[in-house]
Amino acid sequence: MRSVRRPVTLLLALLIGTAGCSGETKSRLGARAVVKGKVTLNNVPQTKGTVVFYPVDPTKGDEQTGTLGANGEYVTSVFPGKYKVAVEPEYIKSPGLKGGMNIPNKYWKPDTSGLEIEVPSSGKEGADWPLK
């Protein structure tokens, strides 16, 4: 009888310990919103690099990125709020050297890019960046 009681007790303890666990981590900032868009330079889709979202108020969001795809499109998710945006070229061969895109370097940093966006809780489609 003792040999059956111990495994049953361990199983019961395991079930009680995992009750209520959904596998989802809740944030104090709420749910993220999906942002989709496209990066072009002089109407040409840019296919190598990253779009980076920097929260204007760091207590209300975190830095998030979206990788540029074949048509210059990207997808990411951020907490709702206001963001400064940078478009970073892909790193090549040696750290610190950037290449693979013709993006002017003013767009590489959020403080010089001039790109900003307000993301509502419903998300934002068509968050396009037509660079010149």
C-alpha positions in Angstrom: 0.0 0.0 0.0 2.9 2.4 0.8 4.4 2.0 -2.6 1.2 3.2 -4.3 0.6 6.1 -1.9 3.9 7.9 -2.6 3.5 8.1 -6.5 -0.1 9.3 -6.0 1.0 11.9 -3.5 3.7 13.2 -5.9 1.3 13.3 -8.8 -1.3 15.2 -6.8 1.4 17.7 -5.6 2.5 18.2 -9.2 -1.1 18.8 -10.4 -1.8 21.3 -7.6 1.5 23.1 -8.3 0.8 23.6 -12.0 -2.9 24.5 -11.6 -3.6 27.9 -13.0 -0.4 28.1 -15.1 -1.3 29.1 -18.6 2.2 29.4 -20.0 1.6 33.0 -20.8 3.6 35.7 -19.1 1.6 38.8 -18.3 3.2 42.2 -18.5 2.4 45.2 -16.4 2.2 47.1 -19.7 -0.6 45.0 -21.0 -0.7 43.3 -24.4 1.5 44.0 -27.4 0.2 45.4 -30.6 1.3 44.1 -34.0 2.9 46.6 -36.4 3.3 45.9 -40.1 4.8 48.0 -42.8 7.3 48.4 -45.6 10.6 50.3 -46.0 11.4 51.9 -49.4 14.2 54.2 -50.5 13.2 56.4 -53.5 10.3 53.9 -54.1 12.6 50.9 -54.1 11.9 48.2 -51.4 14.8 47.7 -49.0 15.3 44.0 -48.3 18.2 43.8 -45.9 18.2 45.4 -42.5 16.0 46.0 -39.4 13.4 48.4 -38.4 13.9 49.3 -34.7 11.2 50.8 -32.4 12.5 52.8 -29.4 9.8 53.9 -26.9 9.8 57.6 -26.3 9.0 56.8 -22.6 11.1 53.7 -21.7 8.7 53.0 -18.7 5.9 52.4 -21.2 7.6 50.1 -23.7 10.7 48.3 -24.7 12.9 48.2 -27.8 11.6 45.9 -30.5 12.7 45.0 -34.0 11.3 43.8 -37.3 13.5 42.3 -40.0 13.1 43.5 -43.6 11.9 40.8 -46.0 11.9 40.2 -49.7 9.5 43.1 -50.5 10.9 45.5 -47.9 8.1 44.4 -45.5 8.5 43.9 -41.8 6.3 42.7 -38.8 6.9 43.3 -35.1 4.9 43.8 -31.9 5.3 46.6 -29.4 3.4 47.8 -26.4 0.9 50.6 -27.4 2.5 54.1 -27.3 4.8 56.5 -29.0 8.0 55.3 -30.6 11.0 56.7 -32.4 12.1 54.5 -35.3 15.4 53.7 -36.9 16.2 51.7 -40.0 19.5 49.8 -39.4 21.4 48.2 -42.3 22.5 44.6 -42.0 25.9 44.0 -40.5 28.5 42.5 -42.9 31.7 40.5 -42.4 33.2 42.7 -39.7 31.3 44.1 -36.6 30.9 47.8 -37.0 30.8 47.7 -40.8 27.3 48.1 -42.2 26.3 47.3 -45.7 23.7 45.6 -47.9 21.4 48.6 -48.0 21.6 52.1 -49.4 19.9 53.6 -46.4 21.4 57.0 -45.6 23.1 56.9 -42.2 20.8 59.6 -40.8 18.1 56.8 -40.6 20.4 54.4 -38.6 19.7 56.1 -35.2 16.3 57.1 -33.6 17.5 60.6 -32.7 18.5 61.5 -36.2 16.0 59.6 -38.3 13.0 61.9 -37.8 10.8 58.8 -37.9 8.1 58.5 -35.2 4.9 56.5 -34.8 2.0 56.3 -32.3 0.9 52.6 -32.0 -2.7 52.1 -30.8 -3.7 49.0 -28.8 -5.3 47.6 -31.9 -2.0 47.6 -33.7 -0.9 49.4 -36.9 -0.9 48.1 -40.5 0.6 50.2 -43.2 3.4 51.6 -41.0 5.4 52.3 -44.1 8.7 54.3 -44.2 9.2 55.9 -47.6 12.8 57.1 -47.2 14.5 59.6 -49.5 
